[in-house]
Amino acid sequence: MSTATASQTAPVHPVINRPNTTTVGFIVWLASELMFFAALFAMYFTIRSVVPELWAEETKVLDVPYALVNTTILVLSSVTCQLGVFKAERFAPRRTGGLFAIGKWGMVEWYFLSFVLGAIFVAGQVYEYANLVSEGIALNSNAYGSVFYLTTGFHGLHVIGGLIAFLLVIGRAYGAKRFGHREATFAICVSYYWHFVDVVWVGLFSVIYLLK
């Protein structure tokens, strides 16, 4: 006579995938930055509605083709940044081939290229400021000058902040003994910020240079 032994198995509990707290906190902070730039846009449109004749006169000085080229450079930096994100997600911080073997670049190389493009954008903006000042449009010249420099200037400061963040990511990649989840998360959060800055500039460019 054979007896069957019933085996007891522990109940299977569902796995709870909680969002990364660092990423969530970073996105919440970006939401506050979005409100800040929304206030700048509101200021721009409000003052423009009060003195439209001033806008009609001052915007003639703007060099739209030059600003378009500068904008294209910044947008391209967002593309290279995302290519770096793909490498960070695969835990590939540095290149595995020659410097000119772009297909074997790691996150560091793509982020460094994004840094260079962002720095070119900032330098181009400084050059544009110098030309506008020579044309008589300064921060304290009139309402248009104040609004123009406040909106584009605050954005430029955010771009500089992004450039510093790129250097921190690159330095952390070289300093870490092993490029792991924390380093990749930090790199991805910086990409969120950079994409945000780029999208804001596209909006500013459209409003300031195209809707003159």
C-alpha positions in Angstrom: 0.0 0.0 0.0 1.6 3.3 -1.1 1.0 6.6 0.4 1.2 9.9 -1.4 3.0 12.7 0.3 1.6 16.1 -0.3 4.2 18.8 -0.8 3.4 22.2 0.5 4.7 25.1 -1.5 5.0 28.7 -0.2 2.5 31.2 -1.7 3.8 33.2 -4.6 3.6 37.0 -3.9 3.5 39.4 -6.8 6.7 41.4 -7.4 6.2 45.1 -6.8 8.3 47.2 -9.2 8.6 50.5 -7.5 9.8 53.5 -9.5 13.3 54.8 -8.9 13.1 57.5 -6.3 16.0 59.4 -7.8 14.2 59.5 -11.2 10.9 60.5 -9.7 12.4 63.3 -7.6 14.3 64.6 -10.7 11.1 64.6 -12.7 9.3 66.5 -10.0 12.1 69.1 -9.9 11.8 69.4 -13.7 8.1 70.1 -13.3 9.0 73.1 -11.0 11.4 74.3 -13.7 8.6 74.0 -16.3 6.5 76.4 -14.1 9.4 78.8 -14.0 9.7 79.0 -17.8 5.9 79.2 -18.1 6.1 82.4 -16.0 8.7 83.7 -18.4 6.5 83.0 -21.4 3.6 84.7 -19.7 5.7 87.8 -19.0 6.9 87.9 -22.6 3.3 87.7 -24.0 1.9 90.1 -21.5 4.4 92.9 -22.1 4.2 92.3 -25.8 0.5 92.8 -25.8 0.9 96.1 -23.9 3.5 97.7 -26.3 3.1 95.8 -29.7 4.7 98.7 -31.6 7.9 98.3 -29.7 8.1 94.6 -30.8 7.4 95.6 -34.4 10.4 98.0 -34.3 13.0 96.0 -32.2 12.5 92.6 -33.7 13.8 93.8 -37.1 17.3 93.6 -35.7 17.1 89.9 -34.9 19.2 87.6 -37.1 16.8 84.7 -37.6 19.1 82.6 -39.9 21.9 82.8 -37.3 19.6 81.9 -34.5 18.3 79.0 -36.5 21.8 77.6 -37.0 22.5 77.9 -33.3 19.2 76.2 -32.5 20.0 73.3 -34.8 23.3 72.8 -33.0 21.4 72.6 -29.7 18.9 70.2 -31.1 21.7 68.0 -32.4 23.2 67.9 -28.9 20.0 66.4 -27.7 20.4 63.6 -30.3 23.9 62.8 -29.3 22.9 62.9 -25.6 20.2 60.3 -26.3 22.8 58.1 -28.0 24.8 58.3 -24.9 21.7 57.2 -22.8 21.4 54.1 -24.9 25.0 53.3 -24.0 24.4 54.0 -20.3 21.5 51.7 -20.3 23.7 48.9 -21.6 26.4 49.8 -19.0 28.9 50.7 -21.7 30.6 53.9 -20.3 33.5 54.1 -22.7 34.4 53.3 -26.2 35.6 49.8 -27.2 37.4 50.8 -30.4 39.3 53.6 -31.9 38.3 57.2 -31.5 37.0 57.5 -35.0 35.0 54.2 -34.7 31.8 56.0 -33.8 29.8 52.8 -33.7 31.9 51.7 -30.8 31.6 54.8 -28.8 30.4 54.6 -25.2 28.4 57.0 -23.1 31.4 59.2 -22.2 32.2 60.0 -25.9 28.6 60.8 -26.8 28.1 63.0 -23.7 31.4 64.8 -24.4 30.2 65.5 -27.9 26.9 66.8 -26.4 29.0 69.1 -24.1 30.9 70.5 -27.0 27.7 71.2 -29.0 26.1 72.8 -26.0 29.2 75.0 -25.4 29.1 76.1 -29.0 25.4 77.1 -28.5 26.3 79.2 -25.5 29.2 80.9 -27.3 26.9 81.6 -30.2 24.4 83.2 -27.8 27.1 85.4 -26.3 28.1 86.5 -29.7 24.5 87.4 -30.6 24.2 89.4 -27.4 27.3 91.4 -28.4 25.8 92.2 -31.8 22.4 93.2 -30.3 24.1 95.5 -27.7 25.9 97.2 -30.6 22.5 97.7 -32.3 21.2 99.4 -29.2 19.2 96.5 -27.6 20.5 96.1 -24.1 19.0 94.8 -20.9 18.1 98.3 -19.7 17.3 99.8 -23.1 13.6 99.3 -23.0 10.9 96.7 -22.2 11.7 94.5 -25.2 15.4 94.4 -24.3 14.6 93.4 -20.7 12.2 90.7 -21.7 14.5 89.3 -24.4 17.6 89.0 -22.2 15.6 87.7 -19.2 14.0 84.9 -21.2 17.1 83.9 -23.3 19.5 84.6 -20.4 17.8 82.4 -17.9 17.7 79.6 -20.5 21.4 80.1 -21.2 22.1 79.7 -17.5 20.2 76.4 -17.6 22.3 75.3 -20.5 25.5 76.1 -18.6 24.1 74.0 -15.7 23.5 71.1 -18.1 27.1 71.5 -19.3 28.4 71.2 -15.7 26.1 68.1 -15.3 27.7 66.5 -18.4 31.2 66.9 -16.8 29.9 65.4 -13.6 28.6 62.4 -15.4 31.8 61.9 -17.4 33.9 62.3 -14.2 31.8 59.9 -12.3 32.1 57.3 -15.2 35.9 57.6 -15.0 36.0 57.6 -11.2 33.7 54.7 -10.5 35.4 51.3 -10.2 32.4 49.7 -11.8 29.8 51.5 -13.9 26.6 50.3 -12.4 23.0 51.1 -11.9 23.6 54.3 -9.9 25.9 55.8 -12.5 23.5 54.9 -15.3 20.6 56.4 -13.4 22.5 59.7 -12.9 23.4 59.8 -16.6 19.8 59.2 -17.6 18.5 61.9 -15.3 20.9 64.4 -16.8 19.6 63.5 -20.2 16.1 64.3 -19.0 17.3 67.8 -18.0 19.1 68.3 -21.3 16.1 67.3 -23.4 13.9 69.6 -21.3 16.3 72.5 -21.9 16.3 71.8 -25.6 12.5 71.7 -25.8 12.2 75.0 -23.9 14.6 76.6 -26.3 12.6 75.4 -29.3 9.6 77.1 -27.8 11.6 80.3 -27.1 13.0 80.4 -30.6 9.5 80.0 -32.1 8.1 82.8 -30.0 11.0 85.3 -30.1 12.4 84.8 -33.6 9.5 83.4 -35.7 6.5 85.1 -34.1 8.0 88.5 -34.3 
